[in-house]
Amino acid sequence: MDEFPDYRPFRVFYAMVLYNLGEFGKAMQELLMEVAETTSDLSTQEYSRAIQYYADKLDQIET
């Protein structure tokens, strides 16, 4: 990933490694960022900023 930082499939495989290591939140964050940055789905693109903002806040609970 350091050698080819723009090769997106590595980020997806990295997320799977994180999942296997029990880093579930970090794995989800990686995948959500990838979806937000690469989707061609227009309705998902509309929420790209929100997805990116909340990607690292999945465990936070608002009271």
mmCIF file as Biopython writes it, N, C-alpha, C and O atoms, coordinates in Angstrom:
data_model
#
loop_
_atom_site.group_PDB
_atom_site.id
_atom_site.type_symbol
_atom_site.label_atom_id
_atom_site.label_alt_id
_atom_site.label_comp_id
_atom_site.label_asym_id
_atom_site.label_entity_id
_atom_site.label_seq_id
_atom_site.pdbx_PDB_ins_code
_atom_site.Cartn_x
_atom_site.Cartn_y
_atom_site.Cartn_z
_atom_site.occupancy
_atom_site.B_iso_or_equiv
_atom_site.auth_seq_id
_atom_site.auth_asym_id
_atom_site.pdbx_PDB_model_num
ATOM 1   N N  . MET A ? 1  ? 0.817   -1.179  0.000   1.0 0.0 1  A 1 
ATOM 2   C CA . MET A ? 1  ? 0.000   0.000   0.000   1.0 0.0 1  A 1 
ATOM 3   C C  . MET A ? 1  ? 0.868   1.253   0.000   1.0 0.0 1  A 1 
ATOM 4   O O  . MET A ? 1  ? 0.499   2.263   -0.599  1.0 0.0 1  A 1 
ATOM 5   N N  . ASP A ? 2  ? 2.011   1.196   0.662   1.0 0.0 2  A 1 
ATOM 6   C CA . ASP A ? 2  ? 2.908   2.350   0.645   1.0 0.0 2  A 1 
ATOM 7   C C  . ASP A ? 2  ? 3.478   2.586   -0.745  1.0 0.0 2  A 1 
ATOM 8   O O  . ASP A ? 2  ? 3.656   3.725   -1.174  1.0 0.0 2  A 1 
ATOM 9   N N  . GLU A ? 3  ? 3.759   1.494   -1.438  1.0 0.0 3  A 1 
ATOM 10  C CA . GLU A ? 3  ? 4.374   1.599   -2.759  1.0 0.0 3  A 1 
ATOM 11  C C  . GLU A ? 3  ? 3.358   2.018   -3.825  1.0 0.0 3  A 1 
ATOM 12  O O  . GLU A ? 3  ? 3.713   2.715   -4.776  1.0 0.0 3  A 1 
ATOM 13  N N  . PHE A ? 4  ? 2.115   1.603   -3.676  1.0 0.0 4  A 1 
ATOM 14  C CA . PHE A ? 4  ? 1.060   1.913   -4.647  1.0 0.0 4  A 1 
ATOM 15  C C  . PHE A ? 4  ? -0.163  2.486   -3.915  1.0 0.0 4  A 1 
ATOM 16  O O  . PHE A ? 4  ? -1.210  1.839   -3.886  1.0 0.0 4  A 1 
ATOM 17  N N  . PRO A ? 5  ? -0.055  3.679   -3.327  1.0 0.0 5  A 1 
ATOM 18  C CA . PRO A ? 5  ? -1.139  4.212   -2.503  1.0 0.0 5  A 1 
ATOM 19  C C  . PRO A ? 5  ? -2.424  4.524   -3.274  1.0 0.0 5  A 1 
ATOM 20  O O  . PRO A ? 5  ? -3.488  4.632   -2.663  1.0 0.0 5  A 1 
ATOM 21  N N  . ASP A ? 6  ? -2.351  4.670   -4.578  1.0 0.0 6  A 1 
ATOM 22  C CA . ASP A ? 6  ? -3.542  4.992   -5.364  1.0 0.0 6  A 1 
ATOM 23  C C  . ASP A ? 6  ? -4.214  3.763   -5.960  1.0 0.0 6  A 1 
ATOM 24  O O  . ASP A ? 6  ? -5.211  3.887   -6.672  1.0 0.0 6  A 1 
ATOM 25  N N  . TYR A ? 7  ? -3.679  2.580   -5.677  1.0 0.0 7  A 1 
ATOM 26  C CA . TYR A ? 7  ? -4.277  1.345   -6.202  1.0 0.0 7  A 1 
ATOM 27  C C  . TYR A ? 7  ? -5.374  0.906   -5.233  1.0 0.0 7  A 1 
ATOM 28  O O  . TYR A ? 7  ? -5.107  0.275   -4.210  1.0 0.0 7  A 1 
ATOM 29  N N  . ARG A ? 8  ? -6.594  1.251   -5.574  1.0 0.0 8  A 1 
ATOM 30  C CA . ARG A ? 8  ? -7.740  1.105   -4.678  1.0 0.0 8  A 1 
ATOM 31  C C  . ARG A ? 8  ? -8.030  -0.325  -4.214  1.0 0.0 8  A 1 
ATOM 32  O O  . ARG A ? 8  ? -8.444  -0.498  -3.067  1.0 0.0 8  A 1 
ATOM 33  N N  . PRO A ? 9  ? -7.838  -1.345  -5.029  1.0 0.0 9  A 1 
ATOM 34  C CA . PRO A ? 9  ? -8.142  -2.694  -4.520  1.0 0.0 9  A 1 
ATOM 35  C C  . PRO A ? 9  ? -7.362  -3.060  -3.257  1.0 0.0 9  A 1 
ATOM 36  O O  . PRO A ? 9  ? -7.849  -3.841  -2.440  1.0 0.0 9  A 1 
ATOM 37  N N  . PHE A ? 10 ? -6.165  -2.510  -3.086  1.0 0.0 10 A 1 
ATOM 38  C CA . PHE A ? 10 ? -5.406  -2.802  -1.873  1.0 0.0 10 A 1 
ATOM 39  C C  . PHE A ? 10 ? -6.143  -2.317  -0.626  1.0 0.0 10 A 1 
ATOM 40  O O  . PHE A ? 10 ? -6.060  -2.948  0.428   1.0 0.0 10 A 1 
ATOM 41  N N  . ARG A ? 11 ? -6.854  -1.216  -0.739  1.0 0.0 11 A 1 
ATOM 42  C CA . ARG A ? 11 ? -7.584  -0.694  0.412   1.0 0.0 11 A 1 
ATOM 43  C C  . ARG A ? 11 ? -8.715  -1.634  0.811   1.0 0.0 11 A 1 
ATOM 44  O O  . ARG A ? 11 ? -9.010  -1.789  1.996   1.0 0.0 11 A 1 
ATOM 45  N N  . VAL A ? 12 ? -9.341  -2.254  -0.165  1.0 0.0 12 A 1 
ATOM 46  C CA . VAL A ? 12 ? -10.412 -3.206  0.122   1.0 0.0 12 A 1 
ATOM 47  C C  . VAL A ? 12 ? -9.836  -4.451  0.791   1.0 0.0 12 A 1 
ATOM 48  O O  . VAL A ? 12 ? -10.389 -4.937  1.777   1.0 0.0 12 A 1 
ATOM 49  N N  . PHE A ? 13 ? -8.733  -4.965  0.263   1.0 0.0 13 A 1 
ATOM 50  C CA . PHE A ? 13 ? -8.108  -6.134  0.879   1.0 0.0 13 A 1 
ATOM 51  C C  . PHE A ? 13 ? -7.585  -5.810  2.270   1.0 0.0 13 A 1 
ATOM 52  O O  . PHE A ? 13 ? -7.627  -6.657  3.162   1.0 0.0 13 A 1 
ATOM 53  N N  . TYR A ? 14 ? -7.091  -4.584  2.460   1.0 0.0 14 A 1 
ATOM 54  C CA . TYR A ? 14 ? -6.639  -4.144  3.778   1.0 0.0 14 A 1 
ATOM 55  C C  . TYR A ? 14 ? -7.802  -4.164  4.769   1.0 0.0 14 A 1 
ATOM 56  O O  . TYR A ? 14 ? -7.632  -4.572  5.918   1.0 0.0 14 A 1 
ATOM 57  N N  . ALA A ? 15 ? -8.965  -3.731  4.333   1.0 0.0 15 A 1 
ATOM 58  C CA . ALA A ? 15 ? -10.149 -3.766  5.187   1.0 0.0 15 A 1 
ATOM 59  C C  . ALA A ? 15 ? -10.472 -5.201  5.597   1.0 0.0 15 A 1 
ATOM 60  O O  . ALA A ? 15 ? -10.850 -5.447  6.743   1.0 0.0 15 A 1 
ATOM 61  N N  . MET A ? 16 ? -10.328 -6.135  4.682   1.0 0.0 16 A 1 
ATOM 62  C CA . MET A ? 16 ? -10.585 -7.544  5.016   1.0 0.0 16 A 1 
ATOM 63  C C  . MET A ? 16 ? -9.563  -8.053  6.028   1.0 0.0 16 A 1 
ATOM 64  O O  . MET A ? 16 ? -9.915  -8.830  6.916   1.0 0.0 16 A 1 
ATOM 65  N N  . VAL A ? 17 ? -8.319  -7.636  5.911   1.0 0.0 17 A 1 
ATOM 66  C CA . VAL A ? 17 ? -7.291  -8.020  6.882   1.0 0.0 17 A 1 
ATOM 67  C C  . VAL A ? 17 ? -7.647  -7.449  8.251   1.0 0.0 17 A 1 
ATOM 68  O O  . VAL A ? 17 ? -7.579  -8.146  9.264   1.0 0.0 17 A 1 
ATOM 69  N N  . LEU A ? 18 ? -8.026  -6.178  8.270   1.0 0.0 18 A 1 
ATOM 70  C CA . LEU A ? 18 ? -8.419  -5.566  9.544   1.0 0.0 18 A 1 
ATOM 71  C C  . LEU A ? 18 ? -9.574  -6.329  10.184  1.0 0.0 18 A 1 
ATOM 72  O O  . LEU A ? 18 ? -9.579  -6.553  11.395  1.0 0.0 18 A 1 
ATOM 73  N N  . TYR A ? 19 ? -10.536 -6.721  9.386   1.0 0.0 19 A 1 
ATOM 74  C CA . TYR A ? 19 ? -11.671 -7.493  9.894   1.0 0.0 19 A 1 
ATOM 75  C C  . TYR A ? 19 ? -11.188 -8.805  10.512  1.0 0.0 19 A 1 
ATOM 76  O O  . TYR A ? 19 ? -11.602 -9.174  11.611  1.0 0.0 19 A 1 
ATOM 77  N N  . ASN A ? 20 ? -10.318 -9.494  9.802   1.0 0.0 20 A 1 
ATOM 78  C CA . ASN A ? 20 ? -9.800  -10.769 10.309  1.0 0.0 20 A 1 
ATOM 79  C C  . ASN A ? 20 ? -8.999  -10.606 11.592  1.0 0.0 20 A 1 
ATOM 80  O O  . ASN A ? 20 ? -8.900  -11.538 12.389  1.0 0.0 20 A 1 
ATOM 81  N N  . LEU A ? 21 ? -8.426  -9.420  11.791  1.0 0.0 21 A 1 
ATOM 82  C CA . LEU A ? 21 ? -7.668  -9.138  13.009  1.0 0.0 21 A 1 
ATOM 83  C C  . LEU A ? 21 ? -8.563  -8.625  14.140  1.0 0.0 21 A 1 
ATOM 84  O O  . LEU A ? 21 ? -8.077  -8.287  15.219  1.0 0.0 21 A 1 
ATOM 85  N N  . GLY A ? 22 ? -9.862  -8.571  13.889  1.0 0.0 22 A 1 
ATOM 86  C CA . GLY A ? 22 ? -10.799 -8.114  14.908  1.0 0.0 22 A 1 
ATOM 87  C C  . GLY A ? 22 ? -10.947 -6.609  14.978  1.0 0.0 22 A 1 
ATOM 88  O O  . GLY A ? 22 ? -11.570 -6.093  15.906  1.0 0.0 22 A 1 
ATOM 89  N N  . GLU A ? 23 ? -10.392 -5.904  14.026  1.0 0.0 23 A 1 
ATOM 90  C CA . GLU A ? 23 ? -10.488 -4.436  13.965  1.0 0.0 23 A 1 
ATOM 91  C C  . GLU A ? 23 ? -11.719 -4.050  13.144  1.0 0.0 23 A 1 
ATOM 92  O O  . GLU A ? 23 ? -11.599 -3.453  12.074  1.0 0.0 23 A 1 
ATOM 93  N N  . PHE A ? 24 ? -12.882 -4.392  13.646  1.0 0.0 24 A 1 
ATOM 94  C CA . PHE A ? 24 ? -14.122 -4.256  12.883  1.0 0.0 24 A 1 
ATOM 95  C C  . PHE A ? 24 ? -14.442 -2.806  12.520  1.0 0.0 24 A 1 
ATOM 96  O O  . PHE A ? 24 ? -14.821 -2.517  11.386  1.0 0.0 24 A 1 
ATOM 97  N N  . GLY A ? 25 ? -14.290 -1.911  13.471  1.0 0.0 25 A 1 
ATOM 98  C CA . GLY A ? 25 ? -14.573 -0.505  13.211  1.0 0.0 25 A 1 
ATOM 99  C C  . GLY A ? 25 ? -13.661 0.076   12.150  1.0 0.0 25 A 1 
ATOM 100 O O  . GLY A ? 25 ? -14.117 0.783   11.252  1.0 0.0 25 A 1 
ATOM 101 N N  . LYS A ? 26 ? -12.384 -0.217  12.250  1.0 0.0 26 A 1 
ATOM 102 C CA . LYS A ? 26 ? -11.416 0.286   11.266  1.0 0.0 26 A 1 
ATOM 103 C C  . LYS A ? 26 ? -11.688 -0.326  9.896   1.0 0.0 26 A 1 
ATOM 104 O O  . LYS A ? 26 ? -11.552 0.351   8.877   1.0 0.0 26 A 1 
ATOM 105 N N  . ALA A ? 27 ? -12.068 -1.591  9.863   1.0 0.0 27 A 1 
ATOM 106 C CA . ALA A ? 27 ? -12.397 -2.244  8.590   1.0 0.0 27 A 1 
ATOM 107 C C  . ALA A ? 27 ? -13.594 -1.570  7.937   1.0 0.0 27 A 1 
ATOM 108 O O  . ALA A ? 27 ? -13.583 -1.306  6.735   1.0 0.0 27 A 1 
ATOM 109 N N  . MET A ? 28 ? -14.627 -1.290  8.726   1.0 0.0 28 A 1 
ATOM 110 C CA . MET A ? 28 ? -15.800 -0.604  8.191   1.0 0.0 28 A 1 
ATOM 111 C C  . MET A ? 28 ? -15.441 0.791   7.709   1.0 0.0 28 A 1 
ATOM 112 O O  . MET A ? 28 ? -15.916 1.235   6.664   1.0 0.0 28 A 1 
ATOM 113 N N  . GLN A ? 29 ? -14.609 1.474   8.464   1.0 0.0 29 A 1 
ATOM 114 C CA . GLN A ? 29 ? -14.191 2.819   8.078   1.0 0.0 29 A 1 
ATOM 115 C C  . GLN A ? 29 ? -13.506 2.794   6.712   1.0 0.0 29 A 1 
ATOM 116 O O  . GLN A ? 29 ? -13.810 3.617   5.849   1.0 0.0 29 A 1 
ATOM 117 N N  . GLU A ? 30 ? -12.593 1.861   6.516   1.0 0.0 30 A 1 
ATOM 118 C CA . GLU A ? 30 ? -11.889 1.755   5.238   1.0 0.0 30 A 1 
ATOM 119 C C  . GLU A ? 30 ? -12.864 1.499   4.091   1.0 0.0 30 A 1 
ATOM 120 O O  . GLU A ? 30 ? -12.771 2.124   3.035   1.0 0.0 30 A 1 
ATOM 121 N N  . LEU A ? 31 ? -13.792 0.582   4.307   1.0 0.0 31 A 1 
ATOM 122 C CA . LEU A ? 31 ? -14.747 0.260   3.244   1.0 0.0 31 A 1 
ATOM 123 C C  . LEU A ? 31 ? -15.705 1.419   2.964   1.0 0.0 31 A 1 
ATOM 124 O O  . LEU A ? 31 ? -16.015 1.703   1.807   1.0 0.0 31 A 1 
ATOM 125 N N  . LEU A ? 32 ? -16.168 2.078   4.008   1.0 0.0 32 A 1 
ATOM 126 C CA . LEU A ? 32 ? -17.060 3.213   3.803   1.0 0.0 32 A 1 
ATOM 127 C C  . LEU A ? 32 ? -16.371 4.341   3.047   1.0 0.0 32 A 1 
ATOM 128 O O  . LEU A ? 32 ? -16.974 4.967   2.175   1.0 0.0 32 A 1 
ATOM 129 N N  . MET A ? 33 ? -15.125 4.600   3.373   1.0 0.0 33 A 1 
ATOM 130 C CA . MET A ? 33 ? -14.374 5.639   2.665   1.0 0.0 33 A 1 
ATOM 131 C C  . MET A ? 33 ? -14.208 5.257   1.198   1.0 0.0 33 A 1 
ATOM 132 O O  . MET A ? 33 ? -14.320 6.101   0.309   1.0 0.0 33 A 1 
ATOM 133 N N  . GLU A ? 34 ? -13.946 4.003   0.959   1.0 0.0 34 A 1 
ATOM 134 C CA . GLU A ? 34 ? -13.784 3.533   -0.424  1.0 0.0 34 A 1 
ATOM 135 C C  . GLU A ? 34 ? -15.085 3.693   -1.205  1.0 0.0 34 A 1 
ATOM 136 O O  . GLU A ? 34 ? -15.073 4.144   -2.350  1.0 0.0 34 A 1 
ATOM 137 N N  . VAL A ? 35 ? -16.193 3.328   -0.596  1.0 0.0 35 A 1 
ATOM 138 C CA . VAL A ? 35 ? -17.492 3.484   -1.247  1.0 0.0 35 A 1 
ATOM 139 C C  . VAL A ? 35 ? -17.767 4.960   -1.521  1.0 0.0 35 A 1 
ATOM 140 O O  . VAL A ? 35 ? -18.164 5.327   -2.627  1.0 0.0 35 A 1 
ATOM 141 N N  . ALA A ? 36 ? -17.558 5.796   -0.520  1.0 0.0 36 A 1 
ATOM 142 C CA . ALA A ? 36 ? -17.848 7.218   -0.667  1.0 0.0 36 A 1 
ATOM 143 C C  . ALA A ? 36 ? -16.993 7.870   -1.753  1.0 0.0 36 A 1 
ATOM 144 O O  . ALA A ? 36 ? -17.454 8.774   -2.451  1.0 0.0 36 A 1 
ATOM 145 N N  . GLU A ? 37 ? -15.770 7.418   -1.893  1.0 0.0 37 A 1 
ATOM 146 C CA . GLU A ? 37 ? -14.842 8.028   -2.844  1.0 0.0 37 A 1 
ATOM 147 C C  . GLU A ? 37 ? -14.955 7.473   -4.256  1.0 0.0 37 A 1 
ATOM 148 O O  . GLU A ? 37 ? -14.518 8.123   -5.205  1.0 0.0 37 A 1 
ATOM 149 N N  . THR A ? 38 ? -15.530 6.290   -4.417  1.0 0.0 38 A 1 
ATOM 150 C CA . THR A ? 38 ? -15.464 5.655   -5.746  1.0 0.0 38 A 1 
ATOM 151 C C  . THR A ? 38 ? -16.808 5.315   -6.367  1.0 0.0 38 A 1 
ATOM 152 O O  . THR A ? 38 ? -16.859 4.942   -7.539  1.0 0.0 38 A 1 
ATOM 153 N N  . THR A ? 39 ? -17.891 5.432   -5.624  1.0 0.0 39 A 1 
ATOM 154 C CA . THR A ? 39 ? -19.177 4.989   -6.161  1.0 0.0 39 A 1 
ATOM 155 C C  . THR A ? 39 ? -19.595 5.799   -7.388  1.0 0.0 39 A 1 
ATOM 156 O O  . THR A ? 39 ? -19.341 7.000   -7.478  1.0 0.0 39 A 1 
ATOM 157 N N  . SER A ? 40 ? -20.226 5.125   -8.304  1.0 0.0 40 A 1 
ATOM 158 C CA . SER A ? 40 ? -20.801 5.813   -9.455  1.0 0.0 40 A 1 
ATOM 159 C C  . SER A ? 40 ? -22.317 5.967   -9.285  1.0 0.0 40 A 1 
ATOM 160 O O  . SER A ? 40 ? -22.991 6.544   -10.138 1.0 0.0 40 A 1 
ATOM 161 N N  . ASP A ? 41 ? -22.837 5.448   -8.185  1.0 0.0 41 A 1 
ATOM 162 C CA . ASP A ? 41 ? -24.258 5.554   -7.890  1.0 0.0 41 A 1 
ATOM 163 C C  . ASP A ? 41 ? -24.574 6.985   -7.444  1.0 0.0 41 A 1 
ATOM 164 O O  . ASP A ? 41 ? -24.052 7.452   -6.431  1.0 0.0 41 A 1 
ATOM 165 N N  . LEU A ? 42 ? -25.417 7.667   -8.191  1.0 0.0 42 A 1 
ATOM 166 C CA . LEU A ? 42 ? -25.696 9.076   -7.920  1.0 0.0 42 A 1 
ATOM 167 C C  . LEU A ? 42 ? -26.334 9.318   -6.567  1.0 0.0 42 A 1 
ATOM 168 O O  . LEU A ? 42 ? -26.010 10.296  -5.894  1.0 0.0 42 A 1 
ATOM 169 N N  . SER A ? 43 ? -27.235 8.439   -6.162  1.0 0.0 43 A 1 
ATOM 170 C CA . SER A ? 43 ? -27.894 8.646   -4.868  1.0 0.0 43 A 1 
ATOM 171 C C  . SER A ? 43 ? -26.910 8.464   -3.715  1.0 0.0 43 A 1 
ATOM 172 O O  . SER A ? 43 ? -27.037 9.147   -2.699  1.0 0.0 43 A 1 
ATOM 173 N N  . THR A ? 44 ? -25.940 7.570   -3.841  1.0 0.0 44 A 1 
ATOM 174 C CA . THR A ? 44 ? -24.910 7.411   -2.816  1.0 0.0 44 A 1 
ATOM 175 C C  . THR A ? 44 ? -23.939 8.584   -2.852  1.0 0.0 44 A 1 
ATOM 176 O O  . THR A ? 44 ? -23.471 9.032   -1.805  1.0 0.0 44 A 1 
ATOM 177 N N  . GLN A ? 45 ? -23.636 9.080   -4.029  1.0 0.0 45 A 1 
ATOM 178 C CA . GLN A ? 45 ? -22.745 10.237  -4.154  1.0 0.0 45 A 1 
ATOM 179 C C  . GLN A ? 45 ? -23.288 11.447  -3.406  1.0 0.0 45 A 1 
ATOM 180 O O  . GLN A ? 45 ? -22.525 12.242  -2.857  1.0 0.0 45 A 1 
ATOM 181 N N  . GLU A ? 46 ? -24.604 11.580  -3.386  1.0 0.0 46 A 1 
ATOM 182 C CA . GLU A ? 46 ? -25.228 12.700  -2.672  1.0 0.0 46 A 1 
ATOM 183 C C  . GLU A ? 46 ? -24.891 12.686  -1.183  1.0 0.0 46 A 1 
ATOM 184 O O  . GLU A ? 46 ? -24.884 13.734  -0.538  1.0 0.0 46 A 1 
ATOM 185 N N  . TYR A ? 47 ? -24.618 11.521  -0.644  1.0 0.0 47 A 1 
ATOM 186 C CA . TYR A ? 47 ? -24.311 11.379  0.772   1.0 0.0 47 A 1 
ATOM 187 C C  . TYR A ? 47 ? -22.823 11.144  1.034   1.0 0.0 47 A 1 
ATOM 188 O O  . TYR A ? 47 ? -22.443 10.785  2.148   1.0 0.0 47 A 1 
ATOM 189 N N  . SER A ? 48 ? -22.000 11.338  0.045   1.0 0.0 48 A 1 
ATOM 190 C CA . SER A ? 48 ? -20.572 11.047  0.157   1.0 0.0 48 A 1 
ATOM 191 C C  . SER A ? 48 ? -19.911 11.786  1.325   1.0 0.0 48 A 1 
ATOM 192 O O  . SER A ? 48 ? -19.160 11.186  2.095   1.0 0.0 48 A 1 
ATOM 193 N N  . ARG A ? 49 ? -20.185 13.066  1.452   1.0 0.0 49 A 1 
ATOM 194 C CA . ARG A ? 49 ? -19.573 13.835  2.552   1.0 0.0 49 A 1 
ATOM 195 C C  . ARG A ? 49 ? -20.014 13.298  3.915   1.0 0.0 49 A 1 
ATOM 196 O O  . ARG A ? 49 ? -19.200 13.170  4.830   1.0 0.0 49 A 1 
ATOM 197 N N  . ALA A ? 50 ? -21.283 12.991  4.044   1.0 0.0 50 A 1 
ATOM 198 C CA . ALA A ? 50 ? -21.787 12.465  5.316   1.0 0.0 50 A 1 
ATOM 199 C C  . ALA A ? 50 ? -21.182 11.095  5.619   1.0 0.0 50 A 1 
ATOM 200 O O  . ALA A ? 50 ? -20.803 10.823  6.758   1.0 0.0 50 A 1 
ATOM 201 N N  . ILE A ? 51 ? -21.092 10.242  4.617   1.0 0.0 51 A 1 
ATOM 202 C CA . ILE A ? 51 ? -20.494 8.915   4.799   1.0 0.0 51 A 1 
ATOM 203 C C  . ILE A ? 51 ? -19.047 9.055   5.253   1.0 0.0 51 A 1 
ATOM 204 O O  . ILE A ? 51 ? -18.618 8.373   6.184   1.0 0.0 51 A 1 
ATOM 205 N N  . GLN A ? 52 ? -18.301 9.931   4.604   1.0 0.0 52 A 1 
ATOM 206 C CA . GLN A ? 52 ? -16.906 10.131  4.984   1.0 0.0 52 A 1 
ATOM 207 C C  . GLN A ? 52 ? -16.784 10.709  6.396   1.0 0.0 52 A 1 
ATOM 208 O O  . GLN A ? 52 ? -15.901 10.322  7.161   1.0 0.0 52 A 1 
ATOM 209 N N  . TYR A ? 53 ? -17.673 11.630  6.726   1.0 0.0 53 A 1 
ATOM 210 C CA . TYR A ? 53 ? -17.636 12.236  8.059   1.0 0.0 53 A 1 
ATOM 211 C C  . TYR A ? 53 ? -17.897 11.202  9.151   1.0 0.0 53 A 1 
ATOM 212 O O  . TYR A ? 53 ? -17.189 11.174  10.157  1.0 0.0 53 A 1 
ATOM 213 N N  . TYR A ? 54 ? -18.894 10.363  8.964   1.0 0.0 54 A 1 
ATOM 214 C CA . TYR A ? 54 ? -19.289 9.400   9.997   1.0 0.0 54 A 1 
ATOM 215 C C  . TYR A ? 54 ? -18.522 8.078   9.947   1.0 0.0 54 A 1 
ATOM 216 O O  . TYR A ? 54 ? -18.691 7.240   10.833  1.0 0.0 54 A 1 
ATOM 217 N N  . ALA A ? 55 ? -17.690 7.879   8.938   1.0 0.0 55 A 1 
ATOM 218 C CA . ALA A ? 55 ? -16.989 6.589   8.782   1.0 0.0 55 A 1 
ATOM 219 C C  . ALA A ? 55 ? -16.173 6.208   10.007  1.0 0.0 55 A 1 
ATOM 220 O O  . ALA A ? 55 ? -16.076 5.025   10.336  1.0 0.0 55 A 1 
ATOM 221 N N  . ASP A ? 56 ? -15.578 7.194   10.695  1.0 0.0 56 A 1 
ATOM 222 C CA . ASP A ? 56 ? -14.773 6.885   11.885  1.0 0.0 56 A 1 
ATOM 223 C C  . ASP A ? 56 ? -15.541 7.145   13.178  1.0 0.0 56 A 1 
ATOM 224 O O  . ASP A ? 56 ? -14.946 7.181   14.255  1.0 0.0 56 A 1 
ATOM 225 N N  . LYS A ? 57 ? -16.837 7.323   13.082  1.0 0.0 57 A 1 
ATOM 226 C CA . LYS A ? 57 ? -17.654 7.606   14.258  1.0 0.0 57 A 1 
ATOM 227 C C  . LYS A ? 57 ? -18.759 6.575   14.463  1.0 0.0 57 A 1 
ATOM 228 O O  . LYS A ? 57 ? -19.765 6.868   15.110  1.0 0.0 57 A 1 
ATOM 229 N N  . LEU A ? 58 ? -18.587 5.406   13.935  1.0 0.0 58 A 1 
ATOM 230 C CA . LEU A ? 58 ? -19.646 4.394   13.963  1.0 0.0 58 A 1 
ATOM 231 C C  . LEU A ? 58 ? -19.999 3.937   15.370  1.0 0.0 58 A 1 
ATOM 232 O O  . LEU A ? 58 ? -21.136 3.538   15.623  1.0 0.0 58 A 1 
ATOM 233 N N  . ASP A ? 59 ? -19.052 3.989   16.278  1.0 0.0 59 A 1 
ATOM 234 C CA . ASP A ? 59 ? -19.307 3.528   17.639  1.0 0.0 59 A 1 
ATOM 235 C C  . ASP A ? 59 ? -19.819 4.625   18.562  1.0 0.0 59 A 1 
ATOM 236 O O  . ASP A ? 59 ? -20.150 4.357   19.717  1.0 0.0 59 A 1 
ATOM 237 N N  . GLN A ? 60 ? -19.888 5.847   18.068  1.0 0.0 60 A 1 
ATOM 238 C CA . GLN A ? 60 ? -20.377 6.943   18.895  1.0 0.0 60 A 1 
ATOM 239 C C  . GLN A ? 60 ? -21.897 6.922   18.959  1.0 0.0 60 A 1 
ATOM 240 O O  . GLN A ? 60 ? -22.579 6.687   17.962  1.0 0.0 60 A 1 
ATOM 241 N N  . ILE A ? 61 ? -22.401 7.169   20.145  1.0 0.0 61 A 1 
ATOM 242 C CA . ILE A ? 61 ? -23.840 7.194   20.376  1.0 0.0 61 A 1 
ATOM 243 C C  . ILE A ? 61 ? -24.209 8.583   20.860  1.0 0.0 61 A 1 
ATOM 244 O O  . ILE A ? 61 ? -23.670 9.066   21.856  1.0 0.0 61 A 1 
ATOM 245 N N  . GLU A ? 62 ? -25.120 9.219   20.160  1.0 0.0 62 A 1 
ATOM 246 C CA . GLU A ? 62 ? -25.610 10.537  20.564  1.0 0.0 62 A 1 
ATOM 247 C C  . GLU A ? 62 ? -26.700 10.352  21.594  1.0 0.0 62 A 1 
ATOM 248 O O  . GLU A ? 62 ? -27.597 9.525   21.431  1.0 0.0 62 A 1 
ATOM 249 N N  . THR A ? 63 ? -26.611 11.127  22.650  1.0 0.0 63 A 1 
ATOM 250 C CA . THR A ? 63 ? -27.657 11.053  23.687  1.0 0.0 63 A 1 
ATOM 251 C C  . THR A ? 63 ? -28.353 12.376  23.826  1.0 0.0 63 A 1 
ATOM 252 O O  . THR A ? 63 ? -29.262 12.512  24.646  1.0 0.0 63 A 1 
#
